[in-house]
Amino acid sequence: MGSESRPPATYVTDLRPNRVATLEAQVTEVGPVREVMLEKGISRKVQEARLRDKTGEVTLVLWGSEVDRVHSGERVRILEGWVRDYKGRLQISLGRTGKVEVLSTGSSP
């Protein structure tokens, strides 16, 4: 059998809310880390990054220990990310089972 199975390629234009997707894209921008209050007074770190492929852009939302995993200029693969509609815009996060892999690093100025 094959040494490693690869999930089918998905592009930004293929993303649909409430579905799992695997996506490869360039990190074009990384926002600041923020603290947000969740229910029951629990505080968690959150960070947003913009991902771009040849078909468009989507926001990647990183939570808790995922924060600071990606940097501007890197090429990443999101494995089994959860896609949702947030205020009319699609976002992808790692959800319970997703992973982020850095495929190549960007050049620092």
C-alpha angles and dihedrals in degrees: 000000000000120000095230131008118220122206116238115276117259125191128207091256089056094057116115128184119261094021136108116243141178113216139174117206147144119262104233100173138008121202129213122280111257134188115230129189114233128190118302091029095286115152122209135178117244133182133181128212131183117234123196133190131168091281103047149296135291135180118248113207117204121195134196112323090011091069114111092018094119132045135196113276096026123123110225141183118217108204116204094345119178115241121207140167112243115184092333096313128099119243131181125208134171093249116184100318106023127112136195122218124190106224098180135357125237124238116260118230 
